[in-house]
Amino acid sequence: MTTSTDLYYETVWKSKCSSNEKSFLASWQGLSLFSHSMLVVFLPFYAFTTYCILKKTPRTMDSVKFVLLNAHCWSCYCDILICSLITPYFFFPTISGFPVGLLRVIGVPTSVQVFIGFVSCLFMGTSLVALFENRSSCIPTGRFLSCAFGDAPQCSHTFICLIDSCRTLLNSFFIWELAGSMYGGGITIAVDGLSDMMIF
């Protein structure tokens, strides 16, 4: 399946932007191989960290065990997603690119991969905020205490603001207009909900 980004890569980018075409590390194949290799090296560390959280956490830290495991799992998932499943290959300075990971090999559209990546990173950030909030609420007294999870109105307001900021981020990502003097005019990069990334 040839997309307009692939066509741009073959015609425009290789002729104008690539100064060292023979470099394997500058190619998308080099990025893909290096990212997948790093993931293979780090997977045992992820498993060992999960084991330590589940089996070696002392009883005095039972209140933080679940949120620590939650933050670790989301962090590992996002790392696996970016290193192996999506593996974005960017073209700078236009903030465009295409995925070269395993999801592209099995035919998942680019727009779906972008959405999965944004939502996953949002959940990872939320889990890290929950981890810090949990650690802060374990302090008996302190001036930085925020809402506990039992304080429903304030926490639900925070959650609604988080969802609204996610919607705003996705809206700004899906339709961009860049004024690029490099190409002599404006470049519109749009991600359609059903097709791949298009540059025209």
C-alpha positions in Angstrom: 0.0 0.0 0.0 1.7 3.2 -1.2 0.8 6.3 0.7 1.4 9.9 -0.2 4.1 10.1 2.5 5.9 7.2 0.8 5.7 9.0 -2.5 7.0 12.2 -0.9 9.9 10.2 0.7 10.8 8.6 -2.7 10.5 11.8 -4.8 11.0 15.0 -2.8 12.8 14.0 0.4 15.5 11.8 -1.2 16.3 14.5 -3.8 16.4 17.6 -1.5 17.0 16.5 2.0 19.2 13.5 2.1 22.8 14.5 2.1 24.2 11.1 3.0 22.1 8.5 1.2 24.5 5.6 1.8 24.3 5.9 5.6 22.3 3.0 7.0 21.8 4.7 10.3 20.1 7.7 8.6 17.6 5.4 6.8 14.3 4.1 8.2 15.7 0.6 8.2 18.5 1.7 10.5 16.0 3.3 12.9 13.8 0.3 12.8 16.6 -2.2 13.5 18.1 -0.1 16.3 14.8 0.5 18.0 13.8 -3.2 17.8 17.2 -4.2 19.1 16.9 -1.8 22.1 13.5 -3.3 22.9 14.9 -6.8 23.0 17.7 -5.7 25.4 15.2 -3.9 27.7 12.4 -6.5 27.9 14.2 -8.6 30.6 14.6 -5.4 32.7 10.9 -4.6 32.4 10.1 -8.2 33.5 12.5 -8.0 36.4 11.1 -4.6 37.5 7.6 -6.0 37.4 8.7 -9.0 39.5 10.3 -6.7 42.1 7.2 -4.5 42.4 4.9 -7.6 42.8 7.0 -9.8 45.0 9.6 -7.7 46.8 7.6 -4.6 47.8 7.6 -4.5 51.6 4.3 -4.5 53.5 4.8 -1.0 54.6 4.5 0.1 51.0 1.3 -1.8 50.2 -0.5 1.5 49.6 1.8 2.4 46.7 2.2 -1.0 45.2 -0.8 -0.8 42.8 -0.1 2.7 41.5 3.6 1.9 41.1 2.8 -1.2 39.1 0.2 0.8 37.1 2.8 3.5 36.2 5.4 0.9 35.4 3.1 -1.0 33.1 2.0 2.1 31.2 5.6 3.2 30.9 6.6 -0.2 29.5 3.7 -0.3 27.1 4.5 3.1 25.7 8.1 2.1 25.3 7.1 -1.0 23.5 4.7 1.0 21.4 7.2 3.6 20.3 10.2 1.2 19.9 8.6 -1.7 18.2 4.9 -1.3 17.3 4.9 2.3 15.8 8.5 3.4 15.5 7.9 6.9 14.0 10.4 8.1 11.3 10.2 11.9 11.2 11.0 14.5 8.5 12.2 17.7 10.0 11.5 20.7 10.0 8.0 19.9 8.7 7.0 17.7 11.7 5.9 15.0 9.3 6.8 11.3 8.9 5.5 7.8 8.7 5.6 4.8 11.0 8.0 1.9 10.3 7.0 -0.5 13.1 5.2 -3.7 13.2 1.7 -2.1 13.1 2.6 -0.8 9.6 3.7 -4.2 8.5 0.3 -5.7 9.4 -1.5 -2.8 7.7 -2.8 -0.6 10.5 -3.5 2.9 9.1 -1.2 5.7 10.1 -4.1 7.8 11.6 -5.0 4.9 13.9 -1.4 4.5 15.0 -1.2 8.2 15.8 -4.4 8.0 17.8 -3.1 5.0 19.8 0.2 6.7 20.4 -1.4 9.9 21.7 -3.9 8.1 24.0 -1.3 5.7 25.3 1.0 8.6 26.2 -1.9 10.4 27.8 -2.7 7.4 30.0 1.0 7.0 30.9 1.1 10.7 32.0 -2.1 10.2 34.0 -0.6 7.1 35.8 2.5 9.1 36.7 0.4 11.9 38.1 -1.5 9.3 40.1 1.8 7.9 41.4 3.0 11.3 42.6 -0.5 12.1 44.1 -0.4 8.8 45.9 3.0 9.5 47.3 2.0 13.0 48.3 -1.2 11.8 50.0 0.9 9.4 52.1 2.6 12.3 53.8 0.6 13.0 57.0 1.0 16.7 56.9 2.4 19.0 54.3 1.6 22.2 52.4 1.5 20.4 49.0 -1.3 18.0 49.7 -3.8 18.0 46.8 -7.1 16.3 46.4 -7.4 12.7 47.6 -9.3 10.3 45.4 -12.2 10.5 47.9 -12.6 14.2 47.2 -14.8 13.5 44.1 -15.8 17.1 42.9 -12.2 18.4 42.7 -10.8 15.1 41.2 -13.6 14.8 38.7 -13.0 18.4 37.6 -9.3 17.5 37.1 -10.3 14.5 35.1 -12.6 16.5 32.9 -9.8 19.1 32.3 -7.5 16.2 31.3 -10.0 14.8 28.8 -10.6 18.3 27.4 -6.8 18.8 26.9 -6.6 15.4 25.2 -9.4 16.5 22.8 -7.6 19.8 22.1 -4.3 18.0 21.5 -5.9 15.6 19.0 -7.7 18.4 17.2 -4.5 20.3 16.8 -2.6 17.3 15.7 -5.1 16.1 13.1 -5.1 19.3 11.1 -2.0 21.5 10.9 -1.1 24.3 8.6 2.6 25.1 8.4 4.0 28.1 6.7 7.1 26.7 5.2 9.5 29.0 3.4 11.6 26.0 2.5 9.0 24.9 0.0 7.9 28.3 -1.1 4.5 28.4 0.5 2.1 26.8 3.0 2.1 23.1 3.5 -1.0 21.4 4.9 -0.6 18.2 6.7 -3.9 16.4 7.4 -4.5 13.1 8.9 -7.8 11.7 7.7 -9.7 9.4 10.1 -9.8 6.6 7.6 -6.6 7.1 5.5 -2.9 7.5 5.9 -1.1 10.8 6.4 -1.3 13.0 3.4 1.0 15.9 2.4 -0.1 18.3 -0.3 
